[in-house]
Amino acid sequence: MTNYHETDISFIAELYGLHLQYAEKYGRVHKLYTDKGTFALKRIKPKHGVDFLQYVQLLYQRGYHRIVPIYPTMDGRYGVLVNPWLYYLMPWLDNREREGQVKKNQELFRELARLHTISAREVEVAENDRTEHYELTVTRWEKEKEALEQYVERAEKDWYMSPFQLLFCTFYHEITLAQNYSIRKLNEWYEESKEQTKARSVIVHGKISSEHFLYNENGTGYFTNFELARTASPIHDLLPFLSRSLKTYPNRFDEGLEWLAVYFRHFPFQKEEMLLFLSYLSHPERIFQAVERYFLAGKDKNEYKFVRQLQKQYWYMKNTEYIVMTLEEMEQQKNEAGNPPPS
C-alpha cells in the first residue's frame, strides 16, 4: 500500500482493537471515530519514528507523564508501518483552553522546565569538541562583521544610494553593536566552560509551540508532536520558540519575559548556559543574511521586496535586543546579590 486509502485507516484501527466508523483528515492527522471513542492517528516518516518513540518511552520511565500518550497495538507495537508512512495512535484532545494564550504559554514553559529537569543528565564533552565549536562559530561571525563593513563601503561609494542601501547604512551601527555583543558573550562562554569536562544535556521537545501543547477535558495540558525530540542543550528548545515569537512589529514582548521567568524559576540555567543562550539569541544573523542577499543579487532585483525584508529583520533584532538586555540586567542583579560588596 503506497497511497492513503480509507481502507488503510480502517485496517490500522483494527490493529488497535478498534472498529472505525468514519475518519476526518487534518493534515497528517486523522481523527478517528470508533466504537471505543475518538482517537488521533498521526503519520510520520519512518526515519523519525524510532528515535521519537524511544524518547517518549524514556520520559515515561523517568516519571514525566504530561505527554499525550501513545497507544500500543494489540500485539504491542507503538507504530504501524504502511509505506511510506509510520502511523501511531493517541487520544483525541479537544484542546479546551482555560485562561487564554498568555496563561497557556506560561503553563507551557512551566511544563517545559519540568521536562528538562526530569530528563537532565551530565554528559562528557571532549575539550577539542568545545574548542572546535567555539573557533568555527567565532570565525564565522567575525567574517560576517567584515562582510557588512565591506557592504557599507560599497553603498557609501554610490553617488545616489538606493532605498535599501540608505536603510542599511542607517541600521549599520546597531547591527554592529549586536554582533559585538554576541561575540563577547561567546568569548565569555568559552572562558567559563573551556576547563569543564561535562555539560548538561536534556531531552528537548524539538518544536515547542502552543499548538503542540493541548488540553484534555479536565483542562490539563499535555505536550504532543515529539517527533523532533533528541538529546541536546536546553537552549535548543528556547531559541526556536523565541525566534518565531519575535517575528512581529516592534514590541517590548514583556509576556515573553514572563514565560522565561517561569521557566528559569523551575529550571535555572547554569552560568555557561546563560552566556551561550544570550550569545545565540543576540546574534543578528537574519539581518546579515538579508543584506548579503541584496548585495549578491543582480541588477534586476525588487527593491521594495528587499527593503521590506530588511525592515522586518531590523524589527526582529530590536525585539530580541529588549529580551537580551533585560536578561542581562537580571543576571547582573543576581550576580551582585550573590557577591555583596565588602563592608
C-alpha positions as a Markdown table, in Angstrom:
| # | Residue | x | y | z |
|---|---|---|---|---|
| 1 | Met | 0.0 | 0.0 | 0.0 |
| 2 | Thr | 1.7 | 3.2 | -1.2 |
| 3 | Asn | -1.1 | 5.7 | -1.1 |
| 4 | Tyr | -3.6 | 6.9 | 1.5 |
| 5 | His | -6.9 | 5.0 | 1.3 |
| 6 | Glu | -9.8 | 4.8 | 3.8 |
| 7 | Thr | -9.3 | 1.1 | 3.9 |
| 8 | Asp | -5.7 | 1.6 | 5.2 |
| 9 | Ile | -7.0 | 3.6 | 8.1 |
| 10 | Ser | -9.7 | 1.0 | 8.9 |
| 11 | Phe | -7.1 | -1.7 | 8.7 |
| 12 | Ile | -4.8 | 0.2 | 11.1 |
| 13 | Ala | -7.7 | 0.9 | 13.5 |
| 14 | Glu | -8.4 | -2.9 | 13.7 |
| 15 | Leu | -4.7 | -3.5 | 14.8 |
| 16 | Tyr | -5.6 | -1.5 | 17.9 |
| 17 | Gly | -8.9 | -3.4 | 18.5 |
| 18 | Leu | -11.0 | -0.5 | 17.2 |
| 19 | His | -13.8 | -0.6 | 14.7 |
| 20 | Leu | -13.7 | 2.5 | 12.5 |
| 21 | Gln | -17.0 | 4.3 | 12.0 |
| 22 | Tyr | -15.5 | 7.2 | 10.0 |
| 23 | Ala | -12.5 | 9.4 | 9.8 |
| 24 | Glu | -11.7 | 13.1 | 9.2 |
| 25 | Lys | -8.3 | 14.2 | 7.9 |
| 26 | Tyr | -6.4 | 17.2 | 9.3 |
| 27 | Gly | -3.1 | 17.4 | 7.5 |
| 28 | Arg | -1.0 | 14.5 | 8.8 |
| 29 | Val | -3.6 | 13.6 | 11.5 |
| 30 | His | -6.7 | 11.6 | 11.1 |
| 31 | Lys | -9.5 | 12.0 | 13.6 |
| 32 | Leu | -10.9 | 8.5 | 14.1 |
| 33 | Tyr | -14.5 | 7.9 | 15.3 |
| 34 | Thr | -14.6 | 4.4 | 16.6 |
| 35 | Asp | -16.8 | 2.1 | 18.7 |
| 36 | Lys | -14.5 | 2.9 | 21.6 |
| 37 | Gly | -14.3 | 6.6 | 21.3 |
| 38 | Thr | -12.4 | 9.3 | 19.4 |
| 39 | Phe | -8.7 | 9.0 | 18.6 |
| 40 | Ala | -5.9 | 10.8 | 16.7 |
| 41 | Leu | -4.0 | 8.7 | 14.2 |
| 42 | Lys | -0.9 | 10.6 | 13.0 |
| 43 | Arg | 1.6 | 9.7 | 10.3 |
| 44 | Ile | 5.3 | 10.5 | 10.1 |
| 45 | Lys | 8.3 | 9.5 | 8.0 |
| 46 | Pro | 9.7 | 6.2 | 9.4 |
| 47 | Lys | 13.2 | 7.7 | 9.7 |
| 48 | His | 11.9 | 9.9 | 12.5 |
| 49 | Gly | 9.7 | 7.3 | 14.1 |
| 50 | Val | 12.1 | 5.0 | 16.0 |
| 51 | Asp | 14.0 | 7.7 | 17.9 |
| 52 | Phe | 10.8 | 9.7 | 18.7 |
| 53 | Leu | 9.0 | 6.7 | 20.2 |
| 54 | Gln | 12.1 | 5.8 | 22.3 |
| 55 | Tyr | 12.3 | 9.3 | 23.7 |
| 56 | Val | 8.6 | 9.3 | 24.6 |
| 57 | Gln | 9.0 | 5.9 | 26.4 |
| 58 | Leu | 12.2 | 7.1 | 28.2 |
| 59 | Leu | 10.3 | 10.2 | 29.5 |
| 60 | Tyr | 7.5 | 7.9 | 30.8 |
| 61 | Gln | 10.1 | 5.7 | 32.5 |
| 62 | Arg | 11.6 | 8.7 | 34.2 |
| 63 | Gly | 8.3 | 9.8 | 35.6 |
| 64 | Tyr | 7.2 | 12.5 | 33.1 |
| 65 | His | 3.6 | 11.9 | 32.1 |
| 66 | Arg | 2.5 | 15.2 | 30.6 |
| 67 | Ile | 2.8 | 13.8 | 27.1 |
| 68 | Val | -0.1 | 12.8 | 25.0 |
| 69 | Pro | 0.1 | 9.0 | 25.4 |
| 70 | Ile | 0.8 | 6.8 | 22.5 |
| 71 | Tyr | -1.2 | 3.6 | 22.5 |
| 72 | Pro | 0.3 | 0.2 | 21.6 |
| 73 | Thr | -1.4 | -2.1 | 19.1 |
| 74 | Met | -2.9 | -5.4 | 20.3 |
| 75 | Asp | 0.5 | -7.1 | 19.6 |
| 76 | Gly | 2.5 | -4.4 | 21.5 |
| 77 | Arg | 3.8 | -2.2 | 18.7 |
| 78 | Tyr | 3.8 | 1.6 | 19.1 |
| 79 | Gly | 3.9 | 2.3 | 15.4 |
| 80 | Val | 2.4 | 0.7 | 12.3 |
| 81 | Leu | 4.3 | 0.9 | 9.1 |
| 82 | Val | 2.2 | 1.4 | 6.0 |
| 83 | Asn | 4.6 | 2.5 | 3.3 |
| 84 | Pro | 5.8 | 5.2 | 3.0 |
| 85 | Trp | 4.4 | 6.3 | 6.5 |
| 86 | Leu | 4.7 | 5.2 | 10.1 |
| 87 | Tyr | 1.3 | 5.7 | 11.9 |
| 88 | Tyr | 0.8 | 6.0 | 15.7 |
| 89 | Leu | -2.3 | 6.3 | 17.8 |
| 90 | Met | -3.2 | 8.8 | 20.5 |
| 91 | Pro | -6.3 | 10.0 | 22.3 |
| 92 | Trp | -8.0 | 13.0 | 20.6 |
| 93 | Leu | -7.8 | 16.1 | 22.8 |
| 94 | Asp | -10.3 | 18.9 | 22.2 |
| 95 | Asn | -7.8 | 21.4 | 23.5 |
| 96 | Arg | -10.1 | 23.3 | 25.7 |
| 97 | Glu | -8.1 | 26.3 | 26.7 |
| 98 | Arg | -9.0 | 27.8 | 30.1 |
| 99 | Glu | -7.5 | 31.2 | 30.5 |
| 100 | Gly | -6.2 | 32.5 | 27.2 |
| 101 | Gln | -3.0 | 32.3 | 25.2 |
| 102 | Val | -0.7 | 34.2 | 27.7 |
| 103 | Lys | -1.7 | 31.8 | 30.5 |
| 104 | Lys | -1.3 | 28.8 | 28.2 |
| 105 | Asn | 2.3 | 29.8 | 27.3 |
| 106 | Gln | 3.1 | 30.3 | 31.0 |
| 107 | Glu | 1.9 | 26.7 | 31.7 |
| 108 | Leu | 3.8 | 25.5 | 28.6 |
| 109 | Phe | 7.1 | 26.9 | 29.9 |
| 110 | Arg | 6.5 | 25.5 | 33.4 |
| 111 | Glu | 6.0 | 22.1 | 31.9 |
| 112 | Leu | 9.0 | 22.5 | 29.6 |
| 113 | Ala | 11.1 | 23.3 | 32.7 |
| 114 | Arg | 9.7 | 20.1 | 34.3 |
| 115 | Leu | 10.5 | 18.0 | 31.2 |
| 116 | His | 14.1 | 19.4 | 31.2 |
| 117 | Thr | 14.5 | 18.9 | 34.9 |
| 118 | Ile | 13.4 | 15.2 | 34.8 |
| 119 | Ser | 15.5 | 14.4 | 31.7 |
| 120 | Ala | 18.6 | 16.4 | 32.7 |
| 121 | Arg | 21.9 | 14.5 | 32.7 |
| 122 | Glu | 25.6 | 15.4 | 32.8 |
| 123 | Val | 27.4 | 14.2 | 29.6 |
| 124 | Glu | 31.1 | 14.1 | 28.8 |
| 125 | Val | 32.4 | 16.8 | 26.5 |
| 126 | Ala | 35.8 | 16.5 | 24.9 |
| 127 | Glu | 37.9 | 19.6 | 25.2 |
| 128 | Asn | 38.6 | 19.7 | 21.4 |
| 129 | Asp | 34.9 | 19.5 | 20.6 |
| 130 | Arg | 34.1 | 22.6 | 22.7 |
| 131 | Thr | 37.1 | 24.4 | 21.2 |
| 132 | Glu | 36.3 | 23.5 | 17.7 |
| 133 | His | 32.7 | 24.7 | 18.1 |
| 134 | Tyr | 33.9 | 28.0 | 19.6 |
| 135 | Glu | 36.5 | 28.6 | 16.9 |
| 136 | Leu | 34.2 | 27.8 | 14.0 |
| 137 | Thr | 31.4 | 30.0 | 15.4 |
| 138 | Val | 33.5 | 33.0 | 16.2 |
| 139 | Thr | 35.3 | 32.8 | 12.9 |
| 140 | Arg | 32.0 | 32.8 | 11.0 |
| 141 | Trp | 30.7 | 35.7 | 13.0 |
| 142 | Glu | 33.8 | 37.7 | 12.5 |
| 143 | Lys | 33.6 | 37.1 | 8.8 |
| 144 | Glu | 30.0 | 38.4 | 8.8 |
| 145 | Lys | 31.2 | 41.6 | 10.5 |
| 146 | Glu | 33.9 | 42.1 | 7.9 |
| 147 | Ala | 31.4 | 41.4 | 5.1 |
| 148 | Leu | 28.9 | 44.0 | 6.5 |
| 149 | Glu | 31.7 | 46.6 | 6.7 |
| 150 | Gln | 32.5 | 46.0 | 3.0 |
| 151 | Tyr | 28.8 | 46.3 | 2.1 |
| 152 | Val | 28.6 | 49.6 | 3.9 |
| 153 | Glu | 31.7 | 50.9 | 2.0 |
| 154 | Arg | 30.2 | 49.8 | -1.3 |
| 155 | Ala | 26.9 | 51.6 | -0.5 |
| 156 | Glu | 28.7 | 54.8 | 0.5 |
| 157 | Lys | 30.6 | 54.9 | -2.8 |
| 158 | Asp | 27.4 | 55.2 | -4.8 |
| 159 | Trp | 26.5 | 58.8 | -5.7 |
| 160 | Tyr | 22.8 | 58.1 | -5.0 |
| 161 | Met | 22.1 | 55.3 | -2.5 |
| 162 | Ser | 19.2 | 53.0 | -3.2 |
| 163 | Pro | 16.4 | 52.9 | -0.6 |
| 164 | Phe | 17.8 | 49.6 | 0.7 |
| 165 | Gln | 21.3 | 50.9 | 0.9 |
| 166 | Leu | 20.2 | 54.0 | 2.8 |
| 167 | Leu | 18.2 | 52.0 | 5.3 |
| 168 | Phe | 21.0 | 49.5 | 5.7 |
| 169 | Cys | 23.6 | 52.3 | 6.4 |
| 170 | Thr | 21.1 | 53.8 | 8.9 |
| 171 | Phe | 20.9 | 50.5 | 10.8 |
| 172 | Tyr | 24.6 | 49.5 | 10.4 |
| 173 | His | 25.8 | 50.9 | 13.8 |
| 174 | Glu | 23.1 | 49.0 | 15.7 |
| 175 | Ile | 23.8 | 45.8 | 13.8 |
| 176 | Thr | 27.5 | 46.1 | 14.6 |
| 177 | Leu | 26.7 | 46.6 | 18.3 |
| 178 | Ala | 24.6 | 43.4 | 18.3 |
| 179 | Gln | 27.4 | 41.5 | 16.5 |
| 180 | Asn | 29.9 | 42.7 | 19.1 |
| 181 | Tyr | 27.7 | 41.7 | 22.0 |
| 182 | Ser | 27.1 | 38.2 | 20.7 |
| 183 | Ile | 30.8 | 37.6 | 20.0 |
| 184 | Arg | 31.6 | 39.0 | 23.5 |
| 185 | Lys | 29.2 | 36.6 | 25.1 |
| 186 | Leu | 30.5 | 33.7 | 23.1 |
| 187 | Asn | 34.0 | 34.6 | 24.3 |
| 188 | Glu | 32.8 | 34.7 | 27.9 |
| 189 | Trp | 31.1 | 31.3 | 27.4 |
| 190 | Tyr | 34.3 | 29.8 | 26.2 |
| 191 | Glu | 36.4 | 31.2 | 29.0 |
| 192 | Glu | 33.8 | 30.0 | 31.6 |
| 193 | Ser | 33.4 | 26.5 | 30.2 |
| 194 | Lys | 36.7 | 25.5 | 28.4 |
| 195 | Glu | 38.1 | 23.8 | 31.5 |
| 196 | Gln | 34.9 | 21.8 | 32.1 |
| 197 | Thr | 34.7 | 18.2 | 31.0 |
| 198 | Lys | 30.9 | 17.8 | 31.3 |
| 199 | Ala | 27.9 | 19.7 | 30.1 |
| 200 | Arg | 24.2 | 19.4 | 31.0 |
| 201 | Ser | 22.0 | 17.7 | 28.4 |
| 202 | Val | 18.2 | 17.2 | 28.4 |
| 203 | Ile | 15.6 | 15.7 | 26.2 |
| 204 | Val | 14.4 | 18.6 | 24.1 |
| 205 | His | 11.0 | 18.6 | 22.5 |
| 206 | Gly | 12.4 | 19.9 | 19.2 |
| 207 | Lys | 9.5 | 22.2 | 18.2 |
| 208 | Ile | 8.0 | 23.9 | 21.2 |
| 209 | Ser | 4.8 | 25.7 | 20.3 |
| 210 | Ser | 1.4 | 26.5 | 21.8 |
| 211 | Glu | -0.1 | 24.4 | 19.0 |
| 212 | His | 1.8 | 21.4 | 20.4 |
| 213 | Phe | 0.5 | 21.9 | 24.0 |
| 214 | Leu | -3.0 | 20.6 | 24.2 |
| 215 | Tyr | -5.6 | 20.4 | 27.0 |
| 216 | Asn | -7.8 | 17.5 | 27.9 |
| 217 | Glu | -11.4 | 17.7 | 29.0 |
| 218 | Asn | -10.2 | 18.4 | 32.6 |
| 219 | Gly | -8.0 | 21.4 | 31.5 |
| 220 | Thr | -4.7 | 19.5 | 32.0 |
| 221 | Gly | -2.0 | 20.4 | 29.5 |
| 222 | Tyr | 0.0 | 17.8 | 27.5 |
| 223 | Phe | 2.8 | 18.0 | 25.1 |
| 224 | Thr | 2.3 | 16.5 | 21.7 |
| 225 | Asn | 4.3 | 16.3 | 18.4 |
| 226 | Phe | 7.6 | 14.9 | 19.9 |
| 227 | Glu | 8.8 | 13.8 | 16.5 |
| 228 | Leu | 11.9 | 16.1 | 16.6 |
| 229 | Ala | 12.8 | 15.1 | 20.2 |
| 230 | Arg | 16.5 | 14.5 | 20.8 |
| 231 | Thr | 19.2 | 14.9 | 23.5 |
| 232 | Ala | 20.7 | 18.4 | 23.4 |
| 233 | Ser | 21.3 | 21.6 | 25.4 |
| 234 | Pro | 18.0 | 23.1 | 26.8 |
| 235 | Ile | 18.6 | 26.2 | 24.7 |
| 236 | His | 17.6 | 24.2 | 21.7 |
| 237 | Asp | 14.0 | 24.4 | 22.9 |
| 238 | Leu | 14.0 | 28.0 | 23.9 |
| 239 | Leu | 15.7 | 29.6 | 20.9 |
| 240 | Pro | 13.4 | 28.4 | 18.1 |
| 241 | Phe | 10.3 | 29.3 | 20.2 |
| 242 | Leu | 11.6 | 32.9 | 20.8 |
| 243 | Ser | 12.7 | 33.2 | 17.2 |
| 244 | Arg | 9.1 | 32.5 | 16.0 |
| 245 | Ser | 7.5 | 34.7 | 18.7 |
| 246 | Leu | 9.7 | 37.8 | 18.0 |
| 247 | Lys | 8.8 | 38.0 | 14.3 |
| 248 | Thr | 6.5 | 40.9 | 14.9 |
| 249 | Tyr | 6.3 | 44.7 | 14.7 |
| 250 | Pro | 8.4 | 46.4 | 17.3 |
| 251 | Asn | 7.2 | 45.1 | 20.7 |
| 252 | Arg | 8.6 | 45.1 | 24.2 |
| 253 | Phe | 7.4 | 41.5 | 24.5 |
| 254 | Asp | 7.1 | 41.6 | 28.3 |
| 255 | Glu | 4.9 | 38.5 | 28.1 |
| 256 | Gly | 7.9 | 36.6 | 26.7 |
| 257 | Leu | 10.0 | 37.7 | 29.6 |
| 258 | Glu | 7.3 | 36.4 | 31.9 |
| 259 | Trp | 7.4 | 33.0 | 30.2 |
| 260 | Leu | 11.1 | 32.8 | 30.5 |
| 261 | Ala | 10.9 | 33.8 | 34.2 |
| 262 | Val | 8.5 | 30.9 | 34.8 |
| 263 | Tyr | 10.9 | 28.6 | 33.0 |
| 264 | Phe | 14.1 | 29.8 | 34.8 |
| 265 | Arg | 12.3 | 29.7 | 38.2 |
| 266 | His | 11.8 | 25.9 | 37.7 |
| 267 | Phe | 14.9 | 25.2 | 35.7 |
| 268 | Pro | 17.6 | 27.8 | 36.3 |
| 269 | Phe | 20.4 | 28.0 | 33.7 |
| 270 | Gln | 23.9 | 27.5 | 34.7 |
| 271 | Lys | 26.2 | 30.4 | 34.1 |
| 272 | Glu | 27.8 | 29.0 | 30.9 |
| 273 | Glu | 24.3 | 28.0 | 29.6 |
| 274 | Met | 23.1 | 31.6 | 30.0 |
| 275 | Leu | 26.1 | 33.0 | 28.3 |
| 276 | Leu | 25.7 | 30.8 | 25.3 |
| 277 | Phe | 22.0 | 31.4 | 25.3 |
| 278 | Leu | 22.5 | 35.2 | 25.2 |
| 279 | Ser | 25.2 | 34.9 | 22.6 |
| 280 | Tyr | 23.0 | 33.0 | 20.1 |
| 281 | Leu | 19.8 | 34.9 | 20.9 |
| 282 | Ser | 21.5 | 38.3 | 20.3 |
| 283 | His | 23.4 | 37.3 | 17.1 |
| 284 | Pro | 21.8 | 39.3 | 14.2 |
| 285 | Glu | 22.3 | 36.5 | 11.6 |
| 286 | Arg | 19.0 | 37.1 | 9.9 |
| 287 | Ile | 19.7 | 40.7 | 9.2 |
| 288 | Phe | 23.1 | 39.8 | 7.8 |
| 289 | Gln | 21.5 | 37.3 | 5.5 |
| 290 | Ala | 19.0 | 39.9 | 4.2 |
| 291 | Val | 21.9 | 42.3 | 3.5 |
| 292 | Glu | 24.0 | 39.7 | 1.8 |
| 293 | Arg | 21.2 | 38.5 | -0.4 |
| 294 | Tyr | 20.7 | 42.1 | -1.6 |
| 295 | Phe | 24.3 | 42.8 | -2.5 |
| 296 | Leu | 24.7 | 39.4 | -4.2 |
| 297 | Ala | 21.6 | 39.8 | -6.3 |
| 298 | Gly | 21.9 | 41.1 | -9.8 |
| 299 | Lys | 20.7 | 44.5 | -11.1 |
| 300 | Asp | 17.2 | 43.3 | -11.8 |
| 301 | Lys | 16.0 | 43.0 | -8.2 |
| 302 | Asn | 12.9 | 44.0 | -6.4 |
| 303 | Glu | 14.0 | 47.0 | -4.3 |
| 304 | Tyr | 10.6 | 47.2 | -2.5 |
| 305 | Lys | 10.8 | 43.5 | -1.5 |
| 306 | Phe | 14.3 | 43.8 | -0.2 |
| 307 | Val | 13.5 | 46.9 | 1.8 |
| 308 | Arg | 10.6 | 45.1 | 3.4 |
| 309 | Gln | 12.8 | 42.2 | 4.3 |
| 310 | Leu | 15.4 | 44.4 | 5.9 |
| 311 | Gln | 12.8 | 46.3 | 7.9 |
| 312 | Lys | 11.3 | 43.1 | 9.2 |
| 313 | Gln | 14.7 | 41.8 | 10.2 |
| 314 | Tyr | 15.6 | 45.0 | 11.9 |
| 315 | Trp | 12.3 | 44.8 | 14.0 |
| 316 | Tyr | 13.2 | 41.3 | 14.9 |
| 317 | Met | 16.7 | 42.4 | 16.0 |
| 318 | Lys | 15.2 | 45.2 | 18.2 |
| 319 | Asn | 12.6 | 42.8 | 19.7 |
| 320 | Thr | 15.5 | 40.4 | 20.5 |
| 321 | Glu | 17.6 | 43.2 | 21.9 |
| 322 | Tyr | 14.9 | 44.0 | 24.5 |
| 323 | Ile | 14.8 | 40.4 | 25.7 |
| 324 | Val | 18.6 | 40.1 | 25.8 |
| 325 | Met | 19.2 | 43.4 | 27.6 |
| 326 | Thr | 16.5 | 42.6 | 30.2 |
| 327 | Leu | 18.0 | 39.1 | 30.8 |
| 328 | Glu | 21.5 | 40.7 | 31.0 |
| 329 | Glu | 20.3 | 43.1 | 33.7 |
| 330 | Met | 18.6 | 40.3 | 35.6 |
| 331 | Glu | 21.9 | 38.3 | 35.5 |
| 332 | Gln | 23.9 | 41.3 | 36.8 |
| 333 | Gln | 21.5 | 41.8 | 39.7 |
| 334 | Lys | 21.7 | 38.1 | 40.5 |
| 335 | Asn | 25.5 | 38.2 | 40.5 |
| 336 | Glu | 25.6 | 41.3 | 42.7 |
| 337 | Ala | 23.2 | 39.7 | 45.1 |
| 338 | Gly | 25.4 | 36.7 | 45.3 |
| 339 | Asn | 28.6 | 38.8 | 45.7 |
| 340 | Pro | 27.8 | 41.7 | 48.1 |
| 341 | Pro | 30.4 | 44.4 | 48.3 |
| 342 | Pro | 32.8 | 44.2 | 51.3 |
| 343 | Ser | 31.7 | 46.2 | 54.3 |
